[in-house]
Amino acid sequence: MPPKIKVTKEDIVNAAVDIVRSSGDSAINARNVASVLNCSTQPVFSNFASMDELRLAVVERADALCNDYIRREAESGKYPAYKASGMAYIRFAKEEKELFKLLYMRDRTNEMISESSALNDKMESIVQNNTGLNSEDAKLFHLEMWAYVHGIAAMFATGFLDLDWELVSKMLTDSYQGLRKQYDVG
């Protein structure tokens, strides 16, 4: 009978996510993961072909966590869906600084980055429905709004500023309304 598996792939990803949370993504290595799991490095290398594969799993987990923030904020009903996504993105940056940096503040020079994602498509569709803009203008509207939201989130993630949530909400509303005027949407 084969020995019972004590350390699972899920355990390894969870440990690596915890390492990122406490020490940043540069601290992900087999020795640190093994230390968190109180085991040898063997389970890491038997579950992942390389450390790059483990890092990719951590990025995927961080992305799922960020999307969960967005889903929960939208479901709360506190803000309209479009604003909820921005508020959640900023909240994720504030509460999960290192995971946010891993997702949105790393060098992406050699990565294939799709201009379209399911979330972007959904947000552009909301803008189009809320404003009556055509698809191209809704895409640009969303890009401009997202750049603003990302700037606020980056400042939270880096500790540059820490604003009251009501002020953040007002800022997003002001920016959204300003863009509506810029696009001459009533």
ChimeraX attribute file (.defattr): number of C-alpha atoms within 10 A of each C-alpha:
attribute: neighborCount
match mode: 1-to-1
recipient: residues
	/A:1	3
	/A:2	4
	/A:3	5
	/A:4	6
	/A:5	7
	/A:6	9
	/A:7	16
	/A:8	13
	/A:9	15
	/A:10	11
	/A:11	16
	/A:12	23
	/A:13	21
	/A:14	18
	/A:15	20
	/A:16	27
	/A:17	24
	/A:18	19
	/A:19	20
	/A:20	22
	/A:21	18
	/A:22	14
	/A:23	12
	/A:24	17
	/A:25	21
	/A:26	10
	/A:27	15
	/A:28	21
	/A:29	17
	/A:30	20
	/A:31	15
	/A:32	15
	/A:33	25
	/A:34	19
	/A:35	12
	/A:36	16
	/A:37	18
	/A:38	10
	/A:39	14
	/A:40	13
	/A:41	16
	/A:42	12
	/A:43	20
	/A:44	24
	/A:45	13
	/A:46	11
	/A:47	15
	/A:48	15
	/A:49	10
	/A:50	12
	/A:51	14
	/A:52	12
	/A:53	12
	/A:54	22
	/A:55	20
	/A:56	12
	/A:57	20
	/A:58	25
	/A:59	19
	/A:60	14
	/A:61	16
	/A:62	20
	/A:63	17
	/A:64	12
	/A:65	16
	/A:66	22
	/A:67	17
	/A:68	14
	/A:69	20
	/A:70	24
	/A:71	15
	/A:72	14
	/A:73	22
	/A:74	20
	/A:75	13
	/A:76	12
	/A:77	10
	/A:78	10
	/A:79	15
	/A:80	12
	/A:81	18
	/A:82	19
	/A:83	19
	/A:84	22
	/A:85	23
	/A:86	25
	/A:87	24
	/A:88	21
	/A:89	22
	/A:90	28
	/A:91	21
	/A:92	23
	/A:93	26
	/A:94	21
	/A:95	13
	/A:96	20
	/A:97	22
	/A:98	25
	/A:99	27
	/A:100	27
	/A:101	18
	/A:102	21
	/A:103	17
	/A:104	15
	/A:105	13
	/A:106	10
	/A:107	9
	/A:108	10
	/A:109	7
	/A:110	6
	/A:111	7
	/A:112	7
	/A:113	9
	/A:114	6
	/A:115	7
	/A:116	9
	/A:117	10
	/A:118	8
	/A:119	12
	/A:120	15
	/A:121	14
	/A:122	12
	/A:123	21
	/A:124	24
	/A:125	20
	/A:126	16
	/A:127	21
	/A:128	19
	/A:129	13
	/A:130	13
	/A:131	17
	/A:132	14
	/A:133	19
	/A:134	13
	/A:135	14
	/A:136	10
	/A:137	16
	/A:138	22
	/A:139	20
	/A:140	12
	/A:141	21
	/A:142	22
	/A:143	15
	/A:144	15
	/A:145	17
	/A:146	17
	/A:147	11
	/A:148	17
	/A:149	21
	/A:150	18
	/A:151	13
	/A:152	24
	/A:153	28
	/A:154	21
	/A:155	16
	/A:156	21
	/A:157	24
	/A:158	15
	/A:159	12
	/A:160	10
	/A:161	13
	/A:162	14
	/A:163	10
	/A:164	8
	/A:165	12
	/A:166	9
	/A:167	10
	/A:168	17
	/A:169	15
	/A:170	11
	/A:171	15
	/A:172	19
	/A:173	13
	/A:174	12
	/A:175	15
	/A:176	19
	/A:177	14
	/A:178	13
	/A:179	16
	/A:180	17
	/A:181	11
	/A:182	10
	/A:183	14
	/A:184	10
	/A:185	13
	/A:186	8
